[in-house]
């Protein structure tokens, strides 16, 4: 495939090759799951695919796909195309409920306004309730011919198997710290930051877990998202340590300081799962970027004190607790059982 596909998406050669071939052949599937951590380019990839479907130069080998210059590409990039619909978790809600999916299904049969295709981008797809996922199944099985779905998720395994069987999982490429730093230094502001504060630069790059967008967020000192993530990361590592230590007083203090909002507790548990994933990956000598810990040595120190069986068991327990809270179980009761159940 000699034509440039998704030129604004760094790396991700496998995704570009598969989706690009399908796009150029006019055989793009009706649904895909894009999996990766925050800042890994999931939304950018979905928008690139949506633009490629509607690009005015999609049949021209002399232009990249999408071209990024035609009116259709520019409207999609700015988020003002009526034919590209982003479905988000309702404000103040911890999950995406069945009502949101039902509204989506009602909209499916309204034909596109300006394009031959209508694209739905479902953010945080793993936060769909079981009822919402089951409601979506019918649309994934037999959508109108002009409809394409992109389900964005940090963890595809949190989706029902029936959903995953109808939409192939495309994993976003993560980069090691050296590659991430190399990409970032191409921008003057990040190169300057590396010189002025190398420790902060290195910490942010490592904590990004190989997701370029997340690295950029963490390197922005003025970004509330970056500050919020750092605080949440600290709480997640504290929560994780309490899973492996005999410290009922510390566990009680942790429970007392949990966020009030259900969605914030779920965000905390997602980071705990990423930390456990790091530990398991290091134990198995997997050559994948870390997603929460700053170094493999840090992981090895924990592994020396805690057996892999306990870590794998904790991972299952956290996933179960996450699911319970997602399905409206009491946050305090669920987290209490997780942290204090062993005493």
N, C-alpha and C positions, 0 to 999 in steps of 0.2 A: 504494500500500500504506500505509494509514493506521495500522495496528496497529504498535506498537513492537516491533521484533525485535532480539534480542541487546542489550538496554539497557546491559549492563555493558561492552560492547566499544566503545571510543572510536574515532570515525571509521569507516573501512572501509565507507562507504556502498554501494559497488558490491557488496561481498561480502554485506552485509546484504540488499540488494535482491534479488540472485540467489538466495541460499540461503533468504531469507525467503519469497519468492514460491513457491519449490519446496516449502517446508515447509507453508505455508498451503494449498497446492493438493494436499498429500498426494503430491507427486511428487519427493521428494528422491532424488537419484541414489544409487547404492549405493557410490560411491567418489569422493573428492575429494582433490586434492593441495593443501595449504596451504603456500605458499612465503613465506619471509621470514627475516630474520636473527634471532638470539637476542633474545628480549625483544619481538618484534613482535606478540605476541598470538595466535600460531598455536594454542597449547594452549588458551587461553581460548576461541577461536572454536570449536574442536572440541568442547569441553565444553558450550558454549552450544548447539550443534547437537544434541548428545546429549541435553541436558536438554529441548530443545524437542520432541524426538521422544517423550519420556516424560512431559512436564509434565501434571499433572492438569487444568490449565486450558488445554490446547492448543487446545481448540475454543471457548474463550470470548473474544470480541472485547473484553471489558472488562478483560482482563489482558494485560500484555506477554508476549512469547514468547521465552524461557521466563519463567515468573512469578518464579522465584527463591525462592519461599516455600513451595511444597508439599513434601511429604516426598520425593518423587522428585527434585525440583530440588536440595534440600538435600543429599541423599545423593550425588548426582553431583558437586556443588560440593566436598564434603568428600573425594571420592575413595573412597567406600565402597560404591558401587553395584556389585553383582555383574554387571551387564549392560553396564558400561563398562570395557573392558579396555585398559590402556595397555601397549604392547609397547616395551621399551627394549633398547638394546644391553647384552648381558650384561657384568657387572662384570669388568674386566680384559681385555676384548676390544676390538679396534680396529674390528671390523665386526659387522654383524648377519648371522649365518650361516644356512645352509639349515636347520639343526636347529631354530632358533627359529621359522622360518616353518612348518616341519612341525608343531610343537607348536600353533601358531596354527590351522592347518588342521584338526587333530584336534578342537580346541575349537569350531570353527564350527558343528558339527552338534548341539551341546548347546543346546537351546532356551533362550530368555531365562527368567530366574528370576522377575523382578518386572515386566517391561515387555513391550511388543509388539516391541521392538527390542533388538538387541545391537550395540554400537558398539565398534570396534577403533580405537585411536589409536596409530599407529606413529610414534614419535619418531625423529629422525635417519634418516629413510627413505633418504637418500642414502648411508648407510653399509651398506645391504644389499649383499651380494656379488651378483655376476651370477647365481650359482646360486640364491640366496635370492629374487631378483626373479623369476626364471623360475618358481620354485616358487609364488610368490604369484600369478602370472598366472592360473592356473586358478581360484583363488578370486575374483579380480577379475572374471573373465569370467562365471562362473555361481555367485554366492554364494547361500546360502539367502535367501529373501525377507525375512527379518527382520534381515539383517546389513547394517551400513553401515561403511565404512572411511574414515578420515581419515589420510592420509600427510603427516607434517610434515617439511619439508625447508628447508634454507637455499638449496638450489640444485636446482631441478627438472630442469635439463638434465643433472644427474648420474645421473638415473634412466633406465632403458631407454626407448626410444621406445615399445615395446609396452606398458609400464606407463602412460606419459603418454597413450597413445591410449585408454585405458580409464578414465581419471580426469581430469576437467578440472582445470587449474591455476588456483587462486585465489590471487592475490598479496596479501599483507597490506599495508595502507597504511602508508607511512612518512611522517614529518612533517619539515618543515624545522625549523631550530634555533629560530626564533621561535615556531612552533606548539608545539614540545615544551616550551619554557620556559613558555609560557602555560598549558599543561595542568598542568605540575608545580607552578606557583605557586598553584594552587587548594588545595594541601595546605600547611598551616602550616609543617611542618618544612622543606619545600623553599623556601618563601618566605623563611624565616629564613636558610637557607644561602646564598641568593642575596645577601642583605644582608651576611652575615658573611664570605663568601669568594666574591666574584663570579667570580674567575678560575677557581677549582676548579669552580664551577657551570657556567660557560661551556664549559670543556674537557670536562666529563663529558657535557653535552648534545650537543656536536658529535661527540664520539667514539661516541655511541650510534647514529649513523647513522640517526636518525629513528625508532628503536624505543623506545617509552616504557618498557617493562619493562627494557630494557638501561640506559636513562638512570637509572632508579631504582637499579639494581644498582651502577652506577658512582658514584652520589652517596652510597652507603652506605660510609663510610670503614671501618666495622667488618666489612664483608662480605668473606669470603675470596674469593668469586667476583669481586668488583670488583678486588681486589689482583692476583689471578691474571690477570685479563683485561689489566690495565695492563702487567704484565710480559710477557705474551704479545704484546701489541700492539707493545711496544718491540722485541722479538725479530723480529717479522714485518717491521717497517720496516727493521731492520738487514739481514735476509735479502734483502729486496727490493732494497735499495741495492747489494748484492753481485752481483745479477743484471746490473747495468748498469755496474759499475766494474771496472777492471783491478786487482784486489787479491787475488791468490791466497793471500797470507798471511792476510788477513782472512777469506776464504772457508774456509780450513783451520781457523781459530779458531772460526768459526761452526759448522762441522761437528763440532768437538770438544765444543762446548757444547750440542748438540742434546739435547732431552729423551730419556730412556731409553725411555719407553713409546711404543709405536707410535701410540696414539690421541692422545697429546700432540703428536707430530710432525704428524699429520693436522690437528689443531686449528690448529697454527701455519701450515700451508700454506693452510688455509681463509681465514685472515686475510690472507695474501699475495695470494690470489685477489681478496679484497675490495678491497685496496689497488690492484691492477691494474685492477679494475673501475672504481674512482674515477677513475683517470687517463684511462681510455678515455672515460668519461662526460663529464669536463671537456673533453677534446679535441673531443668531438662537440657540446659546448654543451648537453648534456642537462640539463634542469631537474629533477634528482632529488637527494635528500639524499645527502651523502657517507656512506660506511659505515665508513671507517677514518681518512682524513685529516681534520684539523681545519678546513682551509679550502681553497677553490678556488685561492687564490693559491699555497699550498704545492704543490698539484698542478701549477700552471702553471710553477713554477720547475723542477720535475723534467722536465716536458714540453719545456722549452727545451733541456735537455741530452740528452734521450733521444727519439728519433723514435718516432712512433706505431707504425710497423711493428715496431720492436724490442719495444715494449710488448705489442702483440698477439701477437707470436711468443712472448714470455715467458709470457703468459697460457696459451697452448696447451701450452707446456713444463711449466708448473706443474700444469696439469690432468692431463697425461699422467703426471707423477711421482706425483701424488696417487692416481691410479688404480692405478699399479703397487704403491705401498705398501699401498693398500687391499686389493689382491689378494695380499698376503703377500710381495712382493718385499723384498729387504734394504733397510732404511731408510737405512743409511749409504751403500750402493752407489748407491741411487737419488738421494739428495740430493747425493752427490759428483758424479755425472754432471750434475746440474742446475747446480751452482755452479762446478764446475771443468772441465766438458766443453768450455768455449770456449777453454781455455788449451792 
